[in-house]
Amino acid sequence: MATISQTALQNLDESSRKDIMQFIESEQSKSKVQLSIHNFTDMCFKKCNANRPITSGGLDSNEEQCLTNCLNRFLDTNIKVVQALQGSSK
């Protein structure tokens, strides 16, 4: 991964510096979302698989229902957090 030195940033005009900083912030946000999804997937898989050996390429009905419930709780929680944050910023 390439890094940008402070000297290189200082040599840019203000508009270019602003564009680069916005790009970096955007990429950091994407990275955080990807990490959250990875952690969520890992957590739900461990919860729903219960450390059983994987014997097929598909999910059985219990695993599928568990993963659906886990996903729904995750989404419900995130919606509530966003709503709470939006309510506190008003």
Secondary structure by P-SEA (a helix, b strand, c coil): cccccaaaaaaccaaaaaaaaaaaaaaaaaaaaaaaaaaaaaaaaaaaacccccccccccaaaaaaaaaaaaaaaaaaaaaaaaaaaaac
